[in-house]
Amino acid sequence: MKTIAFLIFSPFSQRDFNRFGIEILKKKFNVYVLDMSKLFGMDLNNKCLIHKFDGYLSINSIKEFKKNSTKLNFDFAVDFLDISPISYELRNFLKKKKVSITKVQNGLQPKYVPSNVLKDKVYKNIFSLSSWQKIVFTLHKLLNPKSYFFSDEILVGGLSGLNLIAAKFSKTIIPCHSFDYDIYLNLKKNKKIIKDKYLVFVDQNLAFHPDLDFLKLKKIVDPYNYYNSMESFFKKAESFYNLKLIVASHPRSNYHLHKEIFKNRTIIKGKTADLIKDCEHVFMHASNALSYAVLYRKPISFISTNEINNSFFKNTIDVFSKFFSKKYLNIDNYTENDFLELVDKTINDSVYQKYEREFLIHPESSKDLFWEIYSEYILNKKINHKK
């Protein structure tokens, strides 16, 4: 039986267990997850609940990684690592062991292309670093991209993935689709979780997202300002539609710790796809859950605030809204006509179709589940002898 190892650098969660198709793969392969969050400094002070199963391994050092890789004798490594000196060493170790490295192009979406001004800032930041090691690493990556982005096969979930650097340095392209499309296929038979008609806001946990602290990024919004603005807009939308607005909370949100947030409003966690499937209108900033709104052909409206417009996140909202030829609304500063334009303008079905092709479903992908496509590929691939 062939052996698959998932390589991850952030804490392994129940959500990861589901989206990595562990149960599907375990039927035909030995499956392991190497959680290297501690090695990469991504432990997040145990704020994330770790999901463990019989193939879960917590890796604390490069030495431990090499020891376990040799002992378990992986045939395939599904590479969810970053582009860093540590990842470079791990990948090259596996390459020497003749392990087939698989990359996944998933969660594709329209990308913001920075202006020359921003490029200049990035350039200056790189060369103002005190560590010459980081400078050397950056130069090496630019001059030798193949050594950082190579793979034996890559699962591409949309045409836009073919233009990304990882696809260009992969030996084999496997046409596939997004994890969200799997969820979409599985949800078709699900019953409504809310009987009445409703609106939905897709939350992104902007005020309390743990990644902001870990990455030492400036807070996008002040909680008090942000949630007051959101609540005011929610009431406006509810009044206009005469429908209740439900909040689909972010998977990593913990609103039970902030009971003052979204007072007297229904907040549902872990059911974003279900909520979008049966809603009347989707409001969001720029969430990955946009894919469900596209697949279910839901009306979509993009919203922002004064604080968001003064942050890096504004650019993402701008790109999303332009793709759908819809202006986003600053909910801190708008007229009645602005609101009507936001909710009344429809999206042509050809735009939904284009989004699907580019970011959700490669035209040559089968309708099998994502990891079933990968399973079929593995079963038919010959493995080189490993020493």
C-alpha positions, 0 to 999 in steps of 0.5 A: 500500500502506497504512503501519503504524507501531508506537509503543513506549517500551521496547526492541523484542525478538524477543518483540515482533516475534512478538506484534505480528504483523509477519510477518502485517502485512508481507504486506499493508502497509508496517510500521515499528517506532519504538523510542523507548526512548532518548527515554523513558529506557527503554534499560535500559543495553542489558540487553535484546537489540534485535531489528532488521528492515528496518522498525526505527527507533530514535528518540532525540528528538521532532524525529527522531520528527516527521521520520520520521513525515512522511517515511514518511507513516504511515496507522496508528499502533499506540499502545503508548506511556505516558501522559506529556507526551512521549506527549501531544506525539507523539499530537497531532502524529500527530492533526494529520497525520490519522494513524489512531491505534490502541490495543490493550486486551490483557493484560487481567486482574483489577485491584486497586482501591486503598483510600482510604488508598492513594489518599491516599498517591498524592495526597500523593506527586503534590503533594509533587513538586518539579516544578510541571510534573508537577503541572500535567501531572497536573491537565491529565490529570484535567481533559482525559482525552480528550486523553490517551486518544483513539484512532480505533480500539481492539482490545478483547480482552475485555468488561472492556476496554470499561470502561477509559478508553481504550475510552470515548474511542475512535471505533471498538471492534474486538472481538478477543481476547488475544495469548495466545489466538493462541498457544493457537490455534497450539499445538494441534498442537504435540507435548509438549516433556516426555514424562512427567507434570509440575507447572509453576511460572510464574516472574516473575523477582521477585528480578531483574526489570529493571523494579524497578531502572528504576522505582526500586521497592523489591525485592519479595524477597531472592533467598536467602530467596525461592529457598530458600522456593520450593525447599522448596515445590517439594519438598513439591509433588513429594512430594505428587504424585510428579511432577517440577516444572518452572520456566517461567522469565520471558521476561526472566530470566537464570538462567544468570547466577545458577547458584545459583538453582533448583539441580538443577531443570529451567528452561525459557525461552520455552516457558511456554504449551507447558509449561502446555498439557501439565502436571498442575497450575500454580503461580504468584504472579500471572502474565499466563500465567494466561491459558494455564492458563484456556484449557487448563482447568488446575488453578491454585494461587496462592502467596506468601511472607512477603516478598511479603505485605509488598509491593505485589505481595500485592494482585495475588495476592489479586485473582487468587485471589479471582476463582477463589474460591481462597485463596492459600498463604503457603509460609513459613507453612502447615499440612498442611490449608492445603496440601491445601486449596490443591491439592484445591479445583477451579475450576468451569468457569463461572469459567474461561468468565467469565475468558475473556469478561472478559479473553481473548476478546471474545464478538464476536471472530472466531477469526482471529488477532489481527493478521488481524482488524486487517488486515481492518479496515485494508483496509476503512477509508478513509483521509482525505487527509493533508497 
